[in-house]
Amino acid sequence: MTGSTGNIGSLVAQELIDKGIEVLGLTRSQKSADKLKAQGGIPVMGTLEDLDVLKESAKATDATLHLGFVNDFAHFAEASRVDAAAITAMGEVLKGTDKPLIVTAGTAGLDPNHILTETDTGFMGVEKVMPRRSEFLARQLQEAGVNAYTVRLAPSVHGNGGYGIVSMVIYQAQQAGAVSYFGNGENCWNAVNREDAGHLFVLALDYALKENHPLHVFNAAAEGQIKTIDIATTIADQLHLPLKQLPALELDKLTTEETFDVTNLFGLDIPASSELTQKELGWKPTHVSLLADLKENLKN
């Protein structure tokens, strides 16, 4: 596993270890190594840029889960480059085997203004403009015979005091003194609790290890259509801030850079369905919803 001590990865690692599975986890610090060892895992020292370490580990294990990512949105293009190189390296050594490779991607931006299903591949040309390459690389590896899969995370993976990209909306609101939303706020986002997301990765691994595995993309979206006005209103209520209406985004008039700018993401309509994921994996999200999480844990 990469990302084995991260927000979701630590949950995945623990669930796998509890099932009696030996987990080798990439760790870049002694603190992370100690954390994984305390869980019962086996640390492998290195970073996502240590491609030889990634290759050797992928060769030595029965499956590879790639949850690691350099979460630096100020340098997202570079973080995406590192991610792509890591996936490519691990994929190379898995060619000719049936060992699963499960990578992490997102639902945001693939096909705005459309309820994203697991069979959708995004709007025409998205692979040329989407900064993060993980899903497209997994698809290429699958076409090359690698047993590759993608778990798409919702833009808001919440729980344990965090809210995914919604945390950025909160930060911007705190800095500006108002919670901004776009248009009438009817555009929708999707969300998932980190506990449900972690369990999905474990179910995806079980599925990928079976002989018949027709679905290769899973949508980790427990809530598919939350209106952004409801998210904004909840944040405003919790932080005692006013709402601020911004003009609706006209997607066809935005440049690629503007579309994927974090400040504009909240203006996108990015609903998603997890119907096929739930059917194929038997995944049943049970944990607290995004709005309930915000109401319970977001404090002024």
N, C-alpha and C positions, 0 to 999 in steps of 0.2 A: 504494500500500500504506500502511495504517496499521500501526504496530508493526513497521516494516521493520528496526529495529535491535535488536529484542527477542530473547528466548531462542530462539524458534522463527522469528520473522520474519526474523532475520538469515540463517538457513539458507535460507529460502524465497527471499529476495532474491538471495542468491548463486547459487542454482541457476538462477533465472530469468535472471540476468545472464549466467551461463555459457552459457545456451542462446541468447544473442544478443537477449534481450528487454530493451527499455528500461524500467527500473523507476524510477518517481517515488515517493519514500518520504517520508511525513510525519515530520518531525524537530522536536523541541521545544528542542533545544540545539545549540550549535555543535559540541560533542563528538560528538553523534550524527550531525550533518550530515557531519562529517569522516570518521566511520566509514563512512557509506554511500558517500561519494565515493570512498573508498579501495577499496571493493568494485566500483566502476564504476557506482553508481546516481546518481540525481539528487535531491538533497534539496529538499523543499518545507517551509519553516519554518512551524510552527504546532502547535496542540494539538488534541485531540479536541473541544474546545469552540469551535474556530474553524470554525463551520459553513459560512461562505462559502468558506473555503479548501477544505474537503472537497467542497463542491458543484462548485466550479470544476475541481478535480482529477478528480472522477468524470466530469464532462462531457468533459474533454480527453483521457481515456484510453480504451483499448479494453476494459478490465476493472478491477474494483475488488476488492481483497482487504483485508478488515478484520480485522487481528490485534491491533490496539491495544486496551488496556484499562488503566484506572487500578487497578493491583494494590494496593488499599488495603482489606484485609478488615476493618479496624476501622471503615471507612465504606463498606461494600459497597453499601448502598442508593443512596448518592450516586454511587458509581462506576458503578453500573448505570444510573442516570438519564442520566449523561453518555454512556454507551455507546448507550443507546436513542435519544437525540437525534441522535447522529452517524449511526447507521444510517438513521433516518428521513430525515435531510437528504440523504444520498447516494442513498437509494432514490427520493426525489422526482424527482431530475434524471435518473434512469435509466428512468423510466416512458416507454413508447413506443419504447424501444430494445430490442435483444436483448443488450446488453452485460451480461456476468455481474457479479453482486455476490455475493461469498463472505464470509460472516460466521462468527465463531467463537462457539461455545457449549460446553457441557459435558455429559457423560453423568450426572454425579452428581445425584441427587435427582429426576430426571424420572419415574421409576417404580420406586421401591425394591421389593425382593423379587421382581423380575421381570427376566429377561435382556433387556436393552434392545436392540431391533433398529432398523435405520434407518427402518422403516415405523411404529414406535411414536411417538406424539405426547405421551406422558406420562399420568400418572393424571388422572382427571377433575377439572378445576378447577386443574390445576397452573399454567396460564398466569396465574392470578389471584394466586398466592402465591409463585411463583419470582421472586426478586429480579432476576436477570439476564433481560432481555427479548429478547435477540438472536435466538434461534431462533423465537420467536413472531412477532417483527416480520418476519423473513425469510419466514415462511410467509404472513403478511398481504400482503407485497409481491409474493410469487409469485402469490397469488390476484388481485392487482391488475394482473398482467401483467408484472411485473419478473422477469428471469431470475436469480432469487435462490437461493442455496444456503447450507447450514449445515455446517460441520465441527465435530463434537462432540469435544472433547478429553477424554481420560481424566482422572480426578482426580489421578493421578500421571503427570505428564509429567516424565520423569527423564533425567539425563545432564548432563554438564558441571558436576557437583558439586551439582546440584539435584534435588529429588524431587517437585515440585509440592506438593499438599496433604499428602503424606507428610512433607514438611519440617516442617510444623506439628506433626505427631505427634511427630517427633523433638525439636523445640524444647520441646514440653510435657513430654516425658519427661526431658529434661535439666534442666528447671526443677523437676520434681516428684521426680526421683531414681528413677523407675520408669516402665516402658512399660505404659500401660494398654490393655486391649482389652475388648470388650463381650461378655457372655454366654460362649459356648464358643469364640468367635472363628471360627465357621464361616461368618459372613457374608463375602461376597466383594467385592473391589474390582477395578477394571480399570486397566490401565497401558499407557503407550506411551513408547518412547524418543524424545527430541526429534528425533533424526535421521530416524526413520521418520515422525514427525508432520510435519516440514517437507516431506518428499518427498510426503506425501499431499496437501498444499495445492497443490503444483505439478501433480500428476496431476488433482486436482479442477478446476484452471483449464483444463487441456487438455480435459478432459471437457466442461466448461461451454461451451467455445467451439465445440463440435461442434453439428451441427443437431439430432441426436436425443439428448436428455439426460433420460431418465425419472426418474433418481434425484436427489433434491435435498437429501438428508441423508446425511452420511458419518460413520461412527463411527471415530474415531482411537483404537482400542483394540486394541493388538497382543496383549495378554493379557487375556482377558475375565473370568476367574474366579480371582483369587488370594485365598486365605483370609486374612483379617486376622490370624489367629493366626500365620500364617507370616511375615507382614510384621512383626508385633510381636516375634516370637521372633528374627528376624534383626536387628532394631534393638537388642534387648536384648543379644544376643550381641556385636554390634559395639561397643556402648557400655559393656558390662560392667555392665548395670543389671538389676534384678529385674523380672519381669512382675507386673502388677497386674490382677486380674480385676474388672470392673465389671458391674453387672446388665445383662442384655440390654435394649436399647431396645424399647419397645412403641410402634410408630409411630403407632397409632391414638389413643394417649394423649398424644402430644406436640402442643404448639401449633406454629403455623407457624414462629415465631421459634426454638423449640427444635429443630425439624427441621433448619433450615438454619444452626444455630449450628455454627461450625467445631469446637467441642469435641465435638459429637455426631456429626459426619459419619463418624467412624471406626466408629461403631456401626451405620451403615446398610448394608444389603445392596444393592450397586449393581453387579451383573455386567452385562456388555454383550457383544454379538456384533458383529463387523465382517465377517461373511460376505458381505453384499451389497456393501459397500465394496470388499472385495478382489476380488470377481467383476467389478464394473462398472469399476473403475479399474485393475485389474491390480496392485493394491497388495500387496506382499509384505514385511512387516516382517522385517528381518534383523539388527537391532542387539541389543545385550545386554539381557537381561530385567531387571525391577525388582529381584528378589532378588539376582541376580548383581551388579548395579550396587551395591546396598547392601553386599554382602559384600566387594566389591573396593575401594570408595571411601569408605564411611562409617567415619570414624575417631573414636576416643574423644578 
